[in-house]
Amino acid sequence: MMALKVVVDFVCCQCGQPLNVTLQCEGKGLSSDDAVAAVQIPCPDCQEVNQVYFEPHGGVRRVSPYCGFYQRFEPSLN
C-alpha cells in the first residue's frame, strides 16, 4: 500500500486565515494520475470546518464550508 505525507496550504473559506496542514495519506488510489482526496479541517482561528479537496502532490482543488449533518439530541417536549 502506498503512503504519502502531503503538505496542504489553503485559506479558510470563512475568515480568510492562511492554513498549513500536513496530512498522512494511504491507499491504492494514490497511484492514480487523477486522484483527489477530501478532508475536513477546522480553522484554529474561527473554528469553522473547511472541506478541502486536494491532490496527492499537495495541490488544492477546492476549499468550501463543510456542510456535514450533525445529529443533536434534544429533550422531548412531552
Secondary structure, DSSP 8 states (H G I E B T S, - for coil): --EEEEEEEEE-TTT--EEEEEEEEESGGGGSTT--EEEEEE-TTT--EEEEEE-TTS-EEEEEE-------------
